[in-house]
Amino acid sequence: MSKRATIYFEPEVHKALRLKSAEVDASISVVVNDAIKAQLAEDAEDLEDFAKRKGQPSVSLEAFLKKLKKDGKI
Protein backbone atom coordinates (compact mmCIF):
# COMPACT_ATOMS: atom_id res chain seq x y z
CA MET A 1 0.00 0.00 0.00
CA SER A 2 1.35 3.40 -0.93
CA LYS A 3 1.72 6.32 1.46
CA ARG A 4 1.12 9.93 0.51
CA ALA A 5 3.72 12.64 1.07
CA THR A 6 3.97 16.24 -0.04
CA ILE A 7 7.27 17.09 -1.69
CA TYR A 8 8.19 20.50 -3.04
CA PHE A 9 10.43 20.52 -6.12
CA GLU A 10 12.33 23.39 -7.63
CA PRO A 11 10.56 24.42 -10.87
CA GLU A 12 13.38 23.08 -13.07
CA VAL A 13 13.41 19.74 -11.24
CA HIS A 14 9.64 19.45 -11.56
CA LYS A 15 9.85 20.19 -15.30
CA ALA A 16 12.55 17.52 -15.70
CA LEU A 17 10.38 15.03 -13.80
CA ARG A 18 7.38 15.81 -16.01
CA LEU A 19 9.50 15.33 -19.14
CA LYS A 20 11.03 12.10 -17.81
CA SER A 21 7.65 10.71 -16.81
CA ALA A 22 6.28 11.44 -20.28
CA GLU A 23 9.35 9.85 -21.87
CA VAL A 24 8.99 6.61 -19.91
CA ASP A 25 5.16 6.71 -19.90
CA ALA A 26 4.93 6.60 -16.12
CA SER A 27 3.67 8.94 -13.44
CA ILE A 28 5.98 11.31 -11.59
CA SER A 29 5.37 9.18 -8.48
CA VAL A 30 6.71 6.08 -10.26
CA VAL A 31 9.76 7.98 -11.56
CA VAL A 32 10.54 9.39 -8.10
CA ASN A 33 9.95 6.04 -6.37
CA ASP A 34 12.23 4.26 -8.85
CA ALA A 35 14.96 6.87 -8.38
CA ILE A 36 14.75 6.66 -4.59
CA LYS A 37 14.80 2.85 -4.63
CA ALA A 38 17.88 2.91 -6.88
CA GLN A 39 19.64 5.35 -4.56
CA LEU A 40 18.77 3.31 -1.47
CA ALA A 41 20.03 0.13 -3.17
CA GLU A 42 23.30 1.89 -4.02
CA ASP A 43 23.62 3.09 -0.41
CA ALA A 44 23.06 -0.48 0.82
CA GLU A 45 25.80 -1.77 -1.51
CA ASP A 46 28.16 0.95 -0.26
CA LEU A 47 27.48 -0.02 3.35
CA GLU A 48 28.16 -3.69 2.54
CA ASP A 49 31.46 -2.73 0.89
CA PHE A 50 32.45 -0.60 3.90
CA ALA A 51 31.70 -3.53 6.21
CA LYS A 52 33.84 -5.88 4.07
CA ARG A 53 36.76 -3.44 4.21
CA LYS A 54 36.42 -2.67 7.91
CA GLY A 55 39.68 -4.40 8.87
CA GLN A 56 41.74 -2.97 6.02
CA PRO A 57 44.19 -0.18 6.75
CA SER A 58 43.10 3.23 5.61
CA VAL A 59 45.13 5.70 3.57
CA SER A 60 44.61 9.44 3.67
CA LEU A 61 43.89 11.24 0.43
CA GLU A 62 47.03 13.33 0.93
CA ALA A 63 49.23 10.24 1.30
CA PHE A 64 47.62 8.57 -1.70
CA LEU A 65 48.11 11.63 -3.89
CA LYS A 66 51.76 11.87 -2.81
CA LYS A 67 52.27 8.23 -3.80
CA LEU A 68 50.64 8.79 -7.20
CA LYS A 69 52.87 11.80 -7.76
CA LYS A 70 56.00 9.89 -6.65
CA ASP A 71 55.11 7.04 -9.03
CA GLY A 72 54.66 9.50 -11.90
CA LYS A 73 50.96 8.74 -12.30
CA ILE A 74 49.94 12.38 -11.82
N, C-alpha and C positions, 0 to 999 in steps of 0.2 A: 504494500500500500504506500502510495506516495504522500509526502508531507509538503505543505505549502510554506514558502518563505518569500519575503519581499527583499529583492536585491536591487540596488540602484547602480546602474552602469553609466559610465561616461558616455556622452552622445556618440563618439566615434566607435567605442567598443560595442554599443548597442547596434549601430549600423552594420558593423562587421559581423555581429551575430545574426542579424536579419539576413544578410547576404549569404552567410555560410549555411544557415538553415534552409534557405531557398535552394542553394546549390546541392545540398544533400537530401532535399525533400524530407526534412524533419523539423519538428518544432524547436524553438529556442531552448526550451526545457531539456529536450533530448540532447541537443548539442552541448549545453552546459553540463548536464549530468555525465555525458561521455567524457568530456574534458576533465572534469573533477575526478572521475573514476581512474582515468589514465594517470593523472598526477598522483593520486593516492597510491596506485600500484607502483609507480616509479619510486615514491618515497619508501614504500615497504621493501622494495629491492635494495635501495640504498642502505636501509637499516640492517638488512640481512648481511650485506657486504661489510658494513662497519663491524658487525658482531663477529664475522669470520676473521677479520683482521685485528681483532682486539689485542691479541698477544704480540703482534708485530711491532718492531720499533718504529717510532715516528721520525720524520725528517722535516725540519723547518723549511719553508719556502726559500728563505735566504740561503740556507746551506745547499739546497738542491740547485738553485740558480748558480751559485758559485761553482758547483761541481760541473754543471753543463758548460759554463764558461771555461773552466779549466780544461775540459775535454774537447773544447773547440766546437761544441754543438750550437752555441749561440755567440 
